Amino acid sequence: MSEVEDLMIRVGQKLKKKPEAMQPFIDQLNENWYDSIESIREIDDDTWNNSLKFPSRLVKVIKDEINSGKLY
């Protein structure tokens, strides 16, 4: 499992979502070449909202998880 998949599965657990519910978001990140925690950290709000069209609550939890310092 890649670090991006691991992150997204953990985020999904916090949101009480099953791994299969997170798969479309994982796929979208991979399709847009966001293949590391560092690359995800660089995504700006405009990209989250307008290009990737991720739900705002999902984005908040992703950012919280990345900024928590508890990635590994």
TISE-729985 format. One record per residue: residue number from 1; residue in three letters; x, y, z of N, C-alpha, C, CB in turn. Coordinates in steps of 0.1 Angstrom, whole numbers, plus 5000, padded with zeros to 4 digits. Each point is the difference from the previous one (the first is absolute). Glycine has a CB too. Example, Ala and Ser with C-alpha at 12.3 -4.5 7.8 and 13.67 -1.06 7.14 Angstrom:
BEGIN
+--------+------+------+------+------+-------+-------+-------+------+------+------+-------+-------+-------+
: gudren : lovo : n.px : n.py : n.pz : ca.px : ca.py : ca.pz : c.px : c.py : c.pz : cb.px : cb.py : cb.pz :
+--------+------+------+------+------+-------+-------+-------+------+------+------+-------+-------+-------+
:      1 :  ALA : 5132 : 4943 : 5078 :  4991 :  5012 :  5000 : 5009 : 5012 : 5000 :  4981 :  4988 :  5012 :
:      2 :  SER : 5015 : 5023 : 4981 :  5009 :  5011 :  5000 : 4992 : 5011 : 5008 :  5012 :  4994 :  4978 :
+--------+------+------+------+------+-------+-------+-------+------+------+------+-------+-------+-------+
***
This chain:
BEGIN
+--------+------+------+------+------+-------+-------+-------+------+------+------+-------+-------+-------+
: gudren : lovo : n.px : n.py : n.pz : ca.px : ca.py : ca.pz : c.px : c.py : c.pz : cb.px : cb.py : cb.pz :
+--------+------+------+------+------+-------+-------+-------+------+------+------+-------+-------+-------+
:      1 :  MET : 5009 : 4988 : 5000 :  4991 :  5012 :  5000 : 5009 : 5012 : 5000 :  4981 :  4988 :  5012 :
:      2 :  SER : 5016 : 5022 : 4980 :  5008 :  5012 :  4999 : 4997 : 5009 : 5012 :  5000 :  4999 :  4975 :
:      3 :  GLU : 5008 : 5011 : 5027 :  4998 :  5009 :  5011 : 4987 : 5008 : 4998 :  5025 :  5002 :  5004 :
:      4 :  VAL : 4972 : 5001 : 4984 :  4988 :  5007 :  4997 : 4987 : 4992 : 5003 :  5012 :  5013 :  4982 :
:      5 :  GLU : 4989 : 4974 : 5014 :  4989 :  4991 :  5003 : 4998 : 4999 : 5015 :  5004 :  4987 :  4979 :
:      6 :  ASP : 5007 : 5011 : 5028 :  5000 :  4999 :  5015 : 4994 : 5012 : 5006 :  5020 :  4985 :  4999 :
:      7 :  LEU : 4984 : 5027 : 4997 :  4995 :  5012 :  5005 : 4985 : 5001 : 4998 :  5021 :  5011 :  4995 :
:      8 :  MET : 4974 : 4986 : 4993 :  4986 :  5001 :  4996 : 4992 : 4990 : 5008 :  5006 :  5009 :  4977 :
:      9 :  ILE : 4999 : 4979 : 5025 :  4992 :  4990 :  5008 : 4999 : 5004 : 5014 :  5009 :  4982 :  4985 :
:     10 :  ARG : 5002 : 5024 : 5021 :  4999 :  5005 :  5013 : 4990 : 5012 : 5001 :  5024 :  4993 :  5004 :
:     11 :  VAL : 4976 : 5016 : 4987 :  4991 :  5011 :  4999 : 4986 : 4994 : 4999 :  5017 :  5015 :  4989 :
:     12 :  GLY : 4981 : 4976 : 5003 :  4986 :  4993 :  4998 : 4996 : 4994 : 5013 :  5005 :  4996 :  4977 :
:     13 :  GLN : 5004 : 4998 : 5031 :  4996 :  4994 :  5013 : 4995 : 5011 : 5009 :  5017 :  4982 :  4997 :
:     14 :  LYS : 4990 : 5030 : 5003 :  4996 :  5011 :  5009 : 4986 : 5005 : 4996 :  5024 :  5006 :  5003 :
:     15 :  LEU : 4973 : 4993 : 4984 :  4987 :  5004 :  4995 : 4989 : 4989 : 5000 :  5012 :  5017 :  4986 :
:     16 :  LYS : 4992 : 4972 : 5020 :  4992 :  4988 :  5000 : 4995 : 4995 : 4986 :  4992 :  5008 :  5022 :
:     17 :  LYS : 5018 : 4992 : 4969 :  4998 :  4996 :  4986 : 5008 : 4987 : 4998 :  4996 :  5024 :  4992 :
:     18 :  LYS : 4999 : 4967 : 5000 :  5007 :  4987 :  4997 : 5010 : 5003 : 4989 :  4980 :  4987 :  5006 :
:     19 :  PRO : 5031 : 5005 : 4994 :  5010 :  5002 :  4990 : 4995 : 5001 : 4986 :  5015 :  4987 :  5015 :
:     20 :  GLU : 4975 : 5005 : 4981 :  4995 :  5001 :  4986 : 4993 : 5014 : 4998 :  4996 :  4975 :  5000 :
:     21 :  ALA : 4999 : 5031 : 5010 :  4994 :  5014 :  4998 : 5011 : 5010 : 4998 :  4981 :  4994 :  5015 :
:     22 :  MET : 5031 : 5003 : 4989 :  5012 :  5009 :  4998 : 5007 : 4998 : 4987 :  5002 :  5001 :  5025 :
:     23 :  GLN : 4996 : 4988 : 4969 :  5007 :  4996 :  4988 : 4999 : 5010 : 4988 :  4996 :  4977 :  5007 :
:     24 :  PRO : 4992 : 5029 : 4991 :  4999 :  5010 :  4989 : 5009 : 5012 : 5003 :  4977 :  4993 :  4995 :
:     25 :  PHE : 5025 : 5011 : 5017 :  5008 :  5011 :  5004 : 5015 : 4997 : 4998 :  4982 :  5008 :  5016 :
:     26 :  ILE : 5021 : 4979 : 4988 :  5014 :  4995 :  4998 : 5003 : 5000 : 4986 :  4999 :  4986 :  5021 :
:     27 :  ASP : 4992 : 5009 : 4971 :  5002 :  4999 :  4985 : 5002 : 5014 : 4994 :  4986 :  4979 :  4999 :
:     28 :  GLN : 5006 : 5031 : 5006 :  5001 :  5013 :  4994 : 5014 : 5007 : 5004 :  4975 :  5002 :  5002 :
:     29 :  LEU : 5029 : 4995 : 5010 :  5014 :  5006 :  5004 : 5010 : 4993 : 4991 :  4993 :  5004 :  5023 :
:     30 :  ASN : 5007 : 4983 : 4975 :  5010 :  4993 :  4992 : 4999 : 5005 : 4985 :  4998 :  4980 :  5015 :
:     31 :  GLU : 4990 : 5022 : 4980 :  4999 :  5004 :  4986 : 5006 : 5014 : 4998 :  4979 :  4986 :  4998 :
:     32 :  ASN : 5021 : 5022 : 5012 :  5005 :  5013 :  4999 : 5015 : 5001 : 5006 :  4977 :  5009 :  5002 :
:     33 :  TRP : 5029 : 4979 : 4999 :  5014 :  4999 :  5004 : 5003 : 5005 : 5014 :  5006 :  5002 :  4976 :
:     34 :  TYR : 4985 : 4998 : 5033 :  5002 :  5003 :  5014 : 5003 : 4986 : 5006 :  4985 :  5021 :  5001 :
:     35 :  ASP : 5028 : 4976 : 4999 :  5004 :  4986 :  5004 : 5008 : 5000 : 5013 :  5000 :  4994 :  4976 :
:     36 :  SER : 5000 : 5017 : 5031 :  5008 :  5000 :  5013 : 4993 : 5010 : 5010 :  5022 :  4994 :  4988 :
:     37 :  ILE : 4981 : 5004 : 5024 :  4994 :  5009 :  5010 : 5005 : 5015 : 4997 :  5000 :  4981 :  5018 :
:     38 :  GLU : 5013 : 5020 : 4978 :  5005 :  5013 :  4997 : 4992 : 5007 : 4988 :  5023 :  4993 :  5008 :
:     39 :  SER : 4974 : 4999 : 4982 :  4992 :  5005 :  4989 : 4986 : 5004 : 5004 :  5014 :  4986 :  4984 :
:     40 :  ILE : 4980 : 5007 : 5025 :  4987 :  5003 :  5005 : 5000 : 5013 : 5008 :  4994 :  4976 :  5000 :
:     41 :  ARG : 5017 : 5025 : 5008 :  5002 :  5012 :  5009 : 5000 : 5013 : 4991 :  5013 :  4986 :  5017 :
:     42 :  GLU : 4991 : 5013 : 4971 :  5002 :  5011 :  4991 : 4987 : 5004 : 4993 :  5023 :  4994 :  4997 :
:     43 :  ILE : 4966 : 4998 : 5004 :  4988 :  5003 :  4993 : 4993 : 5013 : 5007 :  4997 :  4975 :  4994 :
:     44 :  ASP : 5000 : 5035 : 4998 :  4994 :  5012 :  5005 : 4985 : 4998 : 5000 :  5019 :  5014 :  4992 :
:     45 :  ASP : 4974 : 4996 : 5015 :  4985 :  4999 :  5002 : 4993 : 5000 : 4987 :  5002 :  5011 :  5022 :
:     46 :  ASP : 5003 : 4997 : 4968 :  4994 :  5001 :  4987 : 5000 : 4986 : 4993 :  5007 :  5024 :  4999 :
:     47 :  THR : 5004 : 4969 : 5002 :  5001 :  4987 :  4994 : 4991 : 4990 : 5007 :  5023 :  5005 :  4993 :
:     48 :  TRP : 4977 : 4995 : 5020 :  4991 :  4991 :  5008 : 4985 : 5002 : 4995 :  5016 :  5000 :  5020 :
:     49 :  ASN : 4980 : 5013 : 4980 :  4986 :  5003 :  4998 : 4996 : 5000 : 4985 :  5001 :  5014 :  5020 :
:     50 :  ASN : 5007 : 4991 : 4971 :  4996 :  5002 :  4986 : 5005 : 4989 : 4991 :  4999 :  5024 :  5004 :
:     51 :  SER : 5013 : 4971 : 4998 :  5006 :  4990 :  4991 : 4996 : 4986 : 5004 :  5019 :  5016 :  4994 :
:     52 :  LEU : 4984 : 4981 : 5019 :  4998 :  4987 :  5005 : 4986 : 4998 : 5005 :  5023 :  4999 :  5006 :
:     53 :  LYS : 4970 : 5012 : 4998 :  4986 :  5000 :  5005 : 4998 : 4990 : 5011 :  4993 :  5006 :  4977 :
:     54 :  PHE : 5016 : 4994 : 5033 :  4999 :  4992 :  5012 : 4990 : 5007 : 5009 :  5024 :  4991 :  4998 :
:     55 :  PRO : 4968 : 5002 : 5010 :  4992 :  5006 :  5010 : 5008 : 5007 : 5010 :  4983 :  4982 :  4997 :
:     56 :  SER : 5012 : 5030 : 5008 :  5007 :  5008 :  5009 : 5004 : 4993 : 5013 :  4988 :  5020 :  4990 :
:     57 :  ARG : 5003 : 4972 : 5015 :  5003 :  4993 :  5013 : 5012 : 4990 : 4997 :  4976 :  5003 :  5008 :
:     58 :  LEU : 5024 : 4991 : 4981 :  5011 :  4991 :  4997 : 5013 : 5007 : 4999 :  4984 :  4985 :  4988 :
:     59 :  VAL : 5016 : 5026 : 5006 :  5012 :  5009 :  4999 : 5005 : 5004 : 5013 :  4993 :  5008 :  4978 :
:     60 :  LYS : 4998 : 4996 : 5031 :  5004 :  5004 :  5014 : 5006 : 4989 : 5007 :  4981 :  5016 :  5000 :
:     61 :  VAL : 5014 : 4972 : 4999 :  5005 :  4989 :  5008 : 5014 : 4995 : 4994 :  4976 :  4993 :  5006 :
:     62 :  ILE : 5025 : 5008 : 4980 :  5013 :  4997 :  4994 : 5011 : 5010 : 5005 :  4988 :  4991 :  4979 :
:     63 :  LYS : 5008 : 5022 : 5021 :  5010 :  5010 :  5005 : 5003 : 4998 : 5014 :  4991 :  5016 :  4983 :
:     64 :  ASP : 4999 : 4981 : 5026 :  5003 :  4998 :  5014 : 5009 : 4988 : 5002 :  4978 :  5009 :  5005 :
:     65 :  GLU : 5020 : 4980 : 4987 :  5008 :  4988 :  5002 : 5014 : 5003 : 4995 :  4980 :  4985 :  4996 :
:     66 :  ILE : 5022 : 5022 : 4993 :  5014 :  5003 :  4995 : 5007 : 5009 : 5010 :  4992 :  4997 :  4976 :
:     67 :  ASN : 5001 : 5012 : 5030 :  5006 :  5010 :  5009 : 5002 : 4995 : 5014 :  4990 :  5018 :  4986 :
:     68 :  SER : 5004 : 4971 : 5017 :  5001 :  4994 :  5014 : 5014 : 4996 : 5003 :  4976 :  4993 :  4998 :
:     69 :  GLY : 5032 : 5004 : 4992 :  5013 :  4995 :  5003 : 5001 : 4985 : 5004 :  5006 :  5023 :  5007 :
:     70 :  LYS : 4982 : 4970 : 4991 :  4999 :  4986 :  5004 : 4999 : 4991 : 4988 :  4990 :  5007 :  5021 :
:     71 :  LEU : 5017 : 4996 : 4968 :  4998 :  4993 :  4988 : 5006 : 4986 : 5001 :  4999 :  5021 :  4987 :
:     72 :  TYR : 5013 : 4978 : 5019 :  5007 :  4987 :  5000 : 5006 : 4997 : 5013 :  5004 :  5001 :  4977 :
+--------+------+------+------+------+-------+-------+-------+------+------+------+-------+-------+-------+
***
